[in-house]
Amino acid sequence: MDKNNLKKHISGQFNVELEGVLNQVLVMGGLVEQQLADAITAIHEQNMDLARQIVVNDHKVNALEVQIDEECTRIIAKRQPAASDLRLVLAIIKTITDLERIGDVAKRIGMMLLDNANKKQPPLVSMENMGRRTVKMLHEALDAFARMDVEAAIEVHKEDDKVDREYESIIRELMTFMMEDPRSIPHVLNVLWCARSLERVGDRVQHICEYIIYFVKGKDVRHTSDEDIHNMLDR
């Protein structure tokens, strides 16, 4: 769905207001994407300066969430949107919540790296592939959101299966470390937390894809398998 198709879903009287909010969402999404990408780089390179920058920049993500949320509340109160207009506002509110939480993951990874900076513990396993996959998913989900492209959203939604498989592989590796050397358990738990957080990012990106489908098709596909989503949309 291109921008012209998006406009067909929006009542003319507050088209400009909603487009302004959509642009703010994309700005927030771009910032969160950069934060997440930097967090992956910081883990891989043990880059404490980058970790510190991630922590400092988190307030920008939070400020954008508050700003967009307030604007959506104002639109609901002033315009009393209905049908697809209301679905769009709700999709925006839900999307910025997930974006803020992805930003929180990046911040916590940065804080964990800084807390353990003096221990000089190298990564037990590489999470770079899984991390980069989540960044790519987020980028493509934001692109689908910008165009309200259902087909693109469905394709991104499927990608989470690959993230889950990589997460399971990392868990198996970490279990081996703990069994072979119990002294590694504190370090393993930190790595395990990072891996779990990145896996959860994949889930949150899926949520954004589901909000796109909800807006365009008017169907709630949360907690629905990819196959069932296809079946629902083909009806």
Protein Blocks (a to p, Z undefined) as FASTA:
>chain_A
ZZklmmmmpcfklmmmmmmmmmmmmmmmmmmmmmmmmmmmmmmnopaklmmmmmmmmmmm
mmmmmmmmmmmmmmmmmnopghjlmmmmmmmmmmmmmmmmmmmmmmmmmmmmmmmmmnop
acfbdcklmmmmmmmmmmmmmmmmmnopaklmmmmmmmmmmmmmmmmmmmmmmmmmmmmm
mmlmmmmmmmmmmmmmmmmmmmmmmmmmmmmmmmmnopafehiafklmmmmmmZZ
